[in-house]
Amino acid sequence: MNKFNMADMLGHLGSVLASVMFVWAIIQQYFPYNVRNFFEKYSQRFLTLLYPYIQITFNEFTGERFKRSEAYSAIETYLGKTTSMQAKRLKADVIKNNTQPLSLSMDDHEEVADDFNGVKVYWSSGKNILKTQSFSFYPTTDEKRYYKLSFHKRHREMILGEYLQHVLKEGRDIKVKTRMRKLYTNNGSQWSHVVFEHPASFQTLAMDPVMKQEIIDDLTTFSNGEEFYNRIGRAWKRGYLLYGPPGTGKSTMIAAMANFLCYDIYDLELTAVKDNTELRRLLIETSSKSIIVIEDIDCSMDLTGQRKKEVKEEEEESDPKKPMKPPENEGKTSKVTLSGLLNFVDGLWSACGGDRLIVFTTNHVEKLDPALIRRGRMDKHIELSYCGFEAFKVLAKNYLCIQTHDLFERISELLGEVEMTPADVAENLMPKTSPPDTERCLKSLVGALEAAKAEAERKKLEEEEEKKKELVAVKTGEVKVANMVENGEVKVANSVENGSNGSV
């Protein structure tokens, strides 16, 4: 009996729904817009009373320029990382990344649940097909995808505040860590890029471990310092000056910094920039979480003595007899000035964006204008010098996979006496056979260090000999001058005596 009653109820409900759908179709087809709007308005209010869930739709594309929504992208990344184990249907895309070769996301019309502070919410994905090109040999559809968030209305305040902020922040952080990072270079006022795949890391970087840890701590503090920089009223940026002889690892240091922070690199070529306006345009187009690099800045443009240039020109004009010198920058189109570069590093335009490092490298720090490298512009100065024993041990571990050897003591003594760059040490440790002959490589390094020591001693002896010769020449010159003075005094005395005798 109960079964028959249930069947009758379902049949009656079906007929009611069919009648409602029929009436709604008639309203949609024949009633004017105002009447349809009235029915939609009050039907939505009626359904709200019965349906306690709220829905928020995040479309893939928004705005007049048809730009992909940052919120949609962050949600896609968040759901792919946190809820990919729940969904039964997933979409996979290959990405060029060592830690995560596949990027997973929910397939269309799939639903998953997420839990936040004990509150359960539901995410579903879908798409709207707007139009189809039916007269094409290769018909395509214009699809607009979206994510829909559903939650109970009693959790409205928490979901719209804490939860959505959590989703967007986590999505952006995951995207930064798993993204395919890029190396940019400029051609005039335009950036072009390639995939950044440099393998350098702080673990393989040959330098003093204390200094290495200091740099790691500084980078970590900076990357987590958005709130601190906002509180003190400074732009969220930091300047690094890397200086030292060629071959000491300045470029490798930059690559290690980028890999450690998961930042992009913008390699700025100043000689290709036409003027200060173009320089500002390039700065504006850089993204956050990036490192802006100007390598060999002392060679990129004339930044030395610019404050004295006008004085020199006035001196040359005051002396018309001096021949006119051709201009130093003749043939160069770049008109970037020191003032423009200072504004780029630490002026008003430097605050256009955040979470960026600005790195200068140079082999001759003494040639740079003090205003360019002062604290506040180049906040941290890092000297990358010749190879020490601790740096050598890192290279030995990288190249030969060893941590100790009988020749280490001799190498330590020689490195304390000889100046050799990490690049030269690494070249001597480079295996020449397969499998590598550790003994041969270490003996090659010892031989190179002893040869460098002998050469340094020879140059030192030559310098001492030159100094002795100069000292002897000076003393000989003093004796000659003394003899000349003495002879001159004798001659003068004789002349005076002869003159007096003649007068008598």
Steps between C-alpha positions, in 0.01 A plus 500: 500500500782737590671421173189596304467823700862588431454435130190718495687781677790483258260497208314796636826689562612424148181636355530815712859557382396440141222753537736754655753451220224538241373821660858636524563424132181684405607799713845506344361476149197728499506733799676839478834562667356686802269208585782248457725708723226512767462123502880444509544744787240344729577142399863556604383633837274199544783257418733681741267420785512130415867475386745603778817492285681794342682468168786715367615468138860578395521538122822425312488826303383836629510860387471669165846393388418131539785452745534177694388548858774482762246367750402216265864411441577496875191285573597257223846459647367464855243235405752311289733475798261445789201311357643302206478179707121535536396558140433196284558689175808720463671700228879469472749731334875451468709780651874537484584475866725256685289469814157467335498365142118503471247771579165352607165677510133403528328396181186678384182436703690340787439580867728469804473596866742709704522542877603824668497535881236229526275656233437300183469676165448363149681593180366408157634574155303565183501676167261697282506452123411832343528447125623258238669579169286276278635620164865411567696196391633487857204604715584622849285593797525813710507362853496691826601292799418580860530373855200508731531513879205380711468535878235537769380852556576492873874492413475793260726741690781251555496367143497845338781615728751249637434206268517679165811691611654165599414343162639791296820527705568125493426485129741781421774350721463156340506656154822687576670185628392279210502750216740486207731788587638731233815691413420834337719730294417836345516613139443871531180546701370145450565189710546158346557179694620142500443225755736538798665162564825587676582220751696715750404477867646611832591139572732490198625860533869514589540766768550546872218313684451779755450760227278259308269450798490875559381556142238224528362650822490847343311374195252307713432803719447719195262260322281480813520873580201653320329601825825636643574718193144634500526583871825698465382677183757365253461340160524121519833466322863437590827579324800268479847600381719205399860594440833323466751375240380320186425132551389525864139393434293820479268374225471160668401676822212675318378168357515340847300792646233461229472124555485542878218759487329358186526846333523599134810686379498821293848547351503872416740613226542874556678566169182390317283752689450826311424739786367531855137481385564166336675381816193585709276318253711186535480522879120528497471187284699282741295269718512443873709212639783581263869596499606796284867456407751744351827312451835678470335832572833683485518399131131545413513882497718787616409521868837625621588866524175630358477760772838639391429488128376858478807626689730325254311647205532851647877450544534388137299799377713739705814374326440537123853377419415145615380275216134403510443138610234296323201422721536172688149376423503593132306246299302380802127567504443439871423816697442336837645725769621431851200695631264278301665185631483625859128569459462152351668341804370712787270774370125533472483258208674225695184459712296387195468138609642302788691189601793575271877484532732734309849354452809676365823318419841654441867407491608851607281635778731798549397636158132538589345824619448485881143626457414188299619241753412667829282320754136534410578441134743210521405382849734202520855497364641151438865454411566180306873447530756229423445136587558398862527151642132482601393597148745241361335225706164586343656478153671169584167357613322630186760388246663194659242390760761496778512673838856415609831396346869485588571798270246725673757621754745604230223672302392688813854634547529607137159670494611705800803620303367528143209699356299278264138551398237229550467476121870408464479251787192340344674466164784304661251276682301430182532125427682427176422128499200277572481383771673805654856461626483679837875478567586643162257793534630595846863476386413720204364762743808473722723547196302805387516652850875438527554651155292805600703527822829484309376761255391728785842462667676574171296816450572600856875458446483698177315779681763500775779514240326789328472682830870440571595633158282806553660553842851466353409739220369751749814474713722528189305804392543657842877442486521651152301799610721539805814479282357751257416736782846456649671552166288805441593647836873438429472665162322797648765531772780484242329759286462728796864450595622560146287808476642641818857436379428676173372803678816514702 
